[in-house]
């Protein structure tokens, strides 16, 4: 058997289950747990490296754009006048056609979104060129979108 064959072998599911069940859990002392938690929290709370910024998951504010669409501004660049935001669409969410004065970039992080009959799914990246309009958008399953767009194209509260 070559090295490549060995690297491609997988463990039988029953064997993997038996191996997992054979491992005895190790009980950490309260002191050790507290020490680990303290180190983790210190790392999380360290400031971002110089010249960078970090917005933590629990930071920032979600704004209702419609009863089924929320927006959270992640960053506003005062030099380029561009905004990066998350959009959370509930199942059945819809929004109207809108004009793009500049490039709008949209990455589907979760779920689906359709611009007319053009369906985008998790992992898809969509760019709207300056001067374009896309058809009304909707989400059948709900979605989480990462959108970067010029300030003048921002819908709802801007950065």
C-alpha positions as CSV (number, residue, x, y, z in Angstrom):
1,X,0.0,0.0,0.0
2,X,1.5,3.4,-1.0
3,X,1.6,6.4,1.3
4,X,-1.1,8.1,-0.8
5,X,-3.4,5.1,-0.3
6,X,-2.8,5.2,3.5
7,X,-3.5,8.9,3.6
8,X,-6.9,8.4,1.9
9,X,-8.1,5.6,4.2
10,X,-11.0,6.4,6.5
11,X,-11.9,4.9,9.8
12,X,-15.0,2.7,9.9
13,X,-17.8,4.6,11.7
14,X,-18.3,1.7,14.2
15,X,-14.5,1.7,15.0
16,X,-14.5,5.5,15.4
17,X,-17.5,5.2,17.8
18,X,-15.8,2.5,19.8
19,X,-12.6,4.5,20.0
20,X,-14.5,7.6,21.2
21,X,-16.4,5.6,23.9
22,X,-13.1,4.1,25.1
23,X,-11.7,7.5,26.0
24,X,-12.1,8.4,29.7
25,X,-13.1,12.0,30.2
26,X,-10.5,14.0,32.2
27,X,-12.0,16.1,35.0
28,X,-10.2,19.5,35.3
29,X,-9.9,21.1,38.7
30,X,-11.9,24.3,39.3
31,X,-8.6,26.1,39.6
32,X,-7.4,24.8,36.2
33,X,-10.8,25.7,34.6
34,X,-10.7,29.2,36.0
35,X,-7.1,29.7,34.8
36,X,-8.0,28.6,31.3
37,X,-11.0,30.8,31.2
38,X,-9.0,33.8,32.4
39,X,-6.4,33.3,29.7
40,X,-9.0,33.0,27.0
41,X,-10.8,36.1,28.2
42,X,-7.6,38.1,28.3
43,X,-6.9,37.1,24.7
44,X,-10.4,38.0,23.6
45,X,-10.2,41.4,25.2
46,X,-6.8,42.3,23.8
47,X,-6.9,45.4,21.6
48,X,-6.7,44.8,17.8
49,X,-3.2,45.2,16.3
50,X,-2.2,48.8,15.5
51,X,-3.9,50.2,12.4
52,X,-6.7,47.7,12.6
53,X,-10.1,47.5,14.3
54,X,-12.4,44.7,15.4
55,X,-16.1,44.6,15.9
56,X,-17.1,41.7,18.0
57,X,-20.2,39.6,17.4
58,X,-22.0,41.1,20.4
59,X,-21.1,44.6,19.4
60,X,-22.9,47.0,17.1
61,X,-26.7,47.4,16.7
62,X,-29.2,45.7,14.4
63,X,-31.7,48.1,12.8
64,X,-35.1,47.1,11.4
65,X,-35.4,48.0,7.8
66,X,-38.7,46.2,7.4
67,X,-40.5,43.7,9.7
68,X,-38.5,40.9,8.0
69,X,-35.1,42.6,7.3
70,X,-32.5,43.8,9.7
71,X,-29.2,45.6,9.1
72,X,-26.0,45.9,11.2
73,X,-23.4,48.4,10.0
74,X,-19.9,46.8,10.5
75,X,-17.7,49.6,9.1
76,X,-18.0,52.9,7.4
77,X,-14.9,54.2,5.6
78,X,-15.0,58.0,5.7
79,X,-12.4,58.3,2.9
80,X,-14.1,56.1,0.3
81,X,-17.6,56.8,1.7
82,X,-18.3,53.0,1.6
83,X,-20.3,51.0,4.1
84,X,-19.9,47.3,5.0
85,X,-23.0,45.8,6.6
86,X,-24.7,42.6,7.5
87,X,-28.3,42.1,6.4
88,X,-30.4,39.5,8.1
89,X,-33.5,38.5,6.0
90,X,-36.3,36.4,7.5
91,X,-38.0,33.8,5.3
92,X,-40.3,35.7,2.9
93,X,-38.4,39.0,3.2
94,X,-38.6,41.2,0.1
95,X,-37.1,44.6,-0.9
96,X,-37.7,46.8,-3.9
97,X,-35.6,47.5,-6.9
98,X,-32.9,50.1,-6.2
99,X,-30.3,52.1,-8.2
100,X,-26.6,51.5,-7.7
101,X,-24.5,54.7,-8.0
102,X,-21.4,52.7,-7.4
103,X,-20.3,49.1,-7.1
104,X,-22.4,47.0,-4.6
105,X,-20.9,43.7,-3.5
106,X,-23.0,41.0,-1.8
107,X,-21.9,37.7,-0.3
108,X,-24.5,35.2,0.8
109,X,-23.2,33.9,4.2
110,X,-26.3,31.8,4.9
111,X,-29.6,31.0,3.2
112,X,-30.8,32.3,-0.2
113,X,-31.7,35.5,-1.9
114,X,-33.2,36.1,-5.3
115,X,-32.9,39.2,-7.5
116,X,-35.9,38.5,-9.7
117,X,-35.3,34.9,-11.0
118,X,-31.5,35.1,-10.3
119,X,-31.0,32.8,-7.2
120,X,-28.0,33.2,-4.9
121,X,-27.2,30.6,-2.2
122,X,-24.7,30.3,0.6
123,X,-21.2,31.1,-0.6
124,X,-22.3,33.0,-3.7
125,X,-20.9,36.4,-4.5
126,X,-22.8,39.0,-6.5
127,X,-21.7,42.4,-7.8
128,X,-23.9,45.2,-9.1
129,X,-22.2,47.6,-11.4
130,X,-22.5,51.4,-11.1
131,X,-25.6,52.6,-12.9
132,X,-27.4,49.2,-12.6
133,X,-30.7,48.3,-11.0
134,X,-31.6,44.8,-10.0
135,X,-35.1,43.4,-9.9
136,X,-37.0,43.2,-6.6
137,X,-35.2,40.9,-4.2
138,X,-36.6,38.2,-1.9
139,X,-35.6,35.3,0.3
140,X,-37.5,32.1,0.5
141,X,-35.5,30.5,3.3
142,X,-34.1,33.6,5.0
143,X,-30.5,34.8,4.6
144,X,-27.5,36.5,6.1
145,X,-25.8,38.8,3.6
146,X,-22.5,40.7,3.8
147,X,-22.9,43.9,1.7
148,X,-20.4,46.5,0.8
149,X,-21.8,49.6,-1.0
150,X,-21.4,53.4,-1.4
151,X,-22.9,55.5,1.4
152,X,-25.4,57.1,-1.0
153,X,-26.7,53.6,-1.9
154,X,-27.1,52.6,1.7
155,X,-30.6,51.6,2.8
156,X,-31.6,52.4,6.3
157,X,-29.3,53.8,9.0
158,X,-25.8,54.4,7.6
159,X,-22.5,54.2,9.4
